[in-house]
Amino acid sequence: MIGAIKQQAKDLFAELDRVDWPTKEKVMTSAWTVVIVSVFVGIYLWSVDWVLSKGFAYFFLKTR
């Protein structure tokens, strides 16, 4: 039992040594890209929602 756990730990560390870890610059670039895209998508969705809500409110209040 203990031998199997030790072997799994050795295999885990061997696998982690083979991982191609990204550099700090690559991680920061990717993080900023996600933040910027998220902000633009949020602004786009907010503006579409605002236009549609104003349009529907105008249409439905006009028909009464």
C-alpha atoms as an extended CHARMM CRD file, in Angstrom:
* protein
*
        64  EXT
         1         1  MET       CA              0.0000000000        0.0000000000        0.0000000000  PROA      1               0.0000000000
         2         2  ILE       CA              2.7010000000        2.4790000000        1.0090000000  PROA      2               0.0000000000
         3         3  GLY       CA              4.8260000000        1.3990000000       -1.9540000000  PROA      3               0.0000000000
         4         4  ALA       CA              1.9700000000        2.1530000000       -4.3530000000  PROA      4               0.0000000000
         5         5  ILE       CA              1.5370000000        5.6270000000       -2.8700000000  PROA      5               0.0000000000
         6         6  LYS       CA              5.2750000000        6.3090000000       -3.1700000000  PROA      6               0.0000000000
         7         7  GLN       CA              5.2160000000        5.1540000000       -6.7990000000  PROA      7               0.0000000000
         8         8  GLN       CA              2.2580000000        7.4150000000       -7.5760000000  PROA      8               0.0000000000
         9         9  ALA       CA              4.0890000000       10.3630000000       -5.9900000000  PROA      9               0.0000000000
        10        10  LYS       CA              7.2010000000        9.6160000000       -8.0830000000  PROA      10              0.0000000000
        11        11  ASP       CA              5.0770000000        9.3730000000      -11.2320000000  PROA      11              0.0000000000
        12        12  LEU       CA              3.3400000000       12.6400000000      -10.3760000000  PROA      12              0.0000000000
        13        13  PHE       CA              6.5810000000       14.5360000000       -9.9340000000  PROA      13              0.0000000000
        14        14  ALA       CA              8.0300000000       13.0070000000      -13.1160000000  PROA      14              0.0000000000
        15        15  GLU       CA              4.9470000000       14.1500000000      -15.0300000000  PROA      15              0.0000000000
        16        16  LEU       CA              5.1370000000       17.6520000000      -13.5120000000  PROA      16              0.0000000000
        17        17  ASP       CA              8.7680000000       17.9240000000      -14.6550000000  PROA      17              0.0000000000
        18        18  ARG       CA              7.6360000000       17.3100000000      -18.2520000000  PROA      18              0.0000000000
        19        19  VAL       CA              4.9920000000       20.0450000000      -18.1930000000  PROA      19              0.0000000000
        20        20  ASP       CA              5.7730000000       23.0620000000      -20.3720000000  PROA      20              0.0000000000
        21        21  TRP       CA              5.0140000000       25.7850000000      -17.8410000000  PROA      21              0.0000000000
        22        22  PRO       CA              4.2200000000       29.2350000000      -19.2840000000  PROA      22              0.0000000000
        23        23  THR       CA              6.3870000000       32.2000000000      -18.4150000000  PROA      23              0.0000000000
        24        24  LYS       CA              5.1770000000       34.9770000000      -16.1510000000  PROA      24              0.0000000000
        25        25  GLU       CA              4.9420000000       37.3170000000      -19.1470000000  PROA      25              0.0000000000
        26        26  LYS       CA              2.7460000000       34.8350000000      -21.0390000000  PROA      26              0.0000000000
        27        27  VAL       CA              0.4290000000       34.4150000000      -18.0420000000  PROA      27              0.0000000000
        28        28  MET       CA              0.1450000000       38.1930000000      -17.5400000000  PROA      28              0.0000000000
        29        29  THR       CA             -0.5310000000       38.7620000000      -21.2530000000  PROA      29              0.0000000000
        30        30  SER       CA             -3.2410000000       36.1230000000      -21.2420000000  PROA      30              0.0000000000
        31        31  ALA       CA             -4.7820000000       37.5140000000      -18.0580000000  PROA      31              0.0000000000
        32        32  TRP       CA             -4.9140000000       41.0560000000      -19.4640000000  PROA      32              0.0000000000
        33        33  THR       CA             -6.4300000000       39.7370000000      -22.6800000000  PROA      33              0.0000000000
        34        34  VAL       CA             -9.1910000000       38.0240000000      -20.7030000000  PROA      34              0.0000000000
        35        35  VAL       CA             -9.8540000000       41.1880000000      -18.6710000000  PROA      35              0.0000000000
        36        36  ILE       CA            -10.0110000000       43.4300000000      -21.7560000000  PROA      36              0.0000000000
        37        37  VAL       CA            -12.2570000000       41.0590000000      -23.7190000000  PROA      37              0.0000000000
        38        38  SER       CA            -14.5350000000       40.6550000000      -20.6890000000  PROA      38              0.0000000000
        39        39  VAL       CA            -14.8840000000       44.4260000000      -20.3140000000  PROA      39              0.0000000000
        40        40  PHE       CA            -15.7280000000       44.8740000000      -24.0060000000  PROA      40              0.0000000000
        41        41  VAL       CA            -18.2550000000       42.0340000000      -23.9530000000  PROA      41              0.0000000000
        42        42  GLY       CA            -19.8130000000       43.4870000000      -20.8000000000  PROA      42              0.0000000000
        43        43  ILE       CA            -20.1040000000       46.9450000000      -22.3600000000  PROA      43              0.0000000000
        44        44  TYR       CA            -21.5590000000       45.4590000000      -25.5460000000  PROA      44              0.0000000000
        45        45  LEU       CA            -24.1590000000       43.4000000000      -23.6790000000  PROA      45              0.0000000000
        46        46  TRP       CA            -25.0630000000       46.3560000000      -21.4480000000  PROA      46              0.0000000000
        47        47  SER       CA            -25.5450000000       48.6160000000      -24.4780000000  PROA      47              0.0000000000
        48        48  VAL       CA            -27.6680000000       46.0550000000      -26.3540000000  PROA      48              0.0000000000
        49        49  ASP       CA            -29.7890000000       45.5320000000      -23.2390000000  PROA      49              0.0000000000
        50        50  TRP       CA            -30.1810000000       49.2830000000      -22.7550000000  PROA      50              0.0000000000
        51        51  VAL       CA            -31.2020000000       49.8840000000      -26.3840000000  PROA      51              0.0000000000
        52        52  LEU       CA            -33.6620000000       46.9960000000      -26.3810000000  PROA      52              0.0000000000
        53        53  SER       CA            -35.2120000000       48.0040000000      -23.0520000000  PROA      53              0.0000000000
        54        54  LYS       CA            -35.6430000000       51.6170000000      -24.2090000000  PROA      54              0.0000000000
        55        55  GLY       CA            -37.0410000000       50.4460000000      -27.5470000000  PROA      55              0.0000000000
        56        56  PHE       CA            -39.5400000000       48.0660000000      -25.9950000000  PROA      56              0.0000000000
        57        57  ALA       CA            -40.5410000000       50.6020000000      -23.3610000000  PROA      57              0.0000000000
        58        58  TYR       CA            -41.1530000000       53.2040000000      -26.0490000000  PROA      58              0.0000000000
        59        59  PHE       CA            -43.1140000000       50.7470000000      -28.2030000000  PROA      59              0.0000000000
        60        60  PHE       CA            -45.2930000000       49.3840000000      -25.4110000000  PROA      60              0.0000000000
        61        61  LEU       CA            -45.9470000000       52.7580000000      -23.7600000000  PROA      61              0.0000000000
        62        62  LYS       CA            -46.8020000000       54.2550000000      -27.1590000000  PROA      62              0.0000000000
        63        63  THR       CA            -49.4690000000       51.6180000000      -27.8440000000  PROA      63              0.0000000000
        64        64  ARG       CA            -51.4500000000       52.2620000000      -24.6510000000  PROA      64              0.0000000000
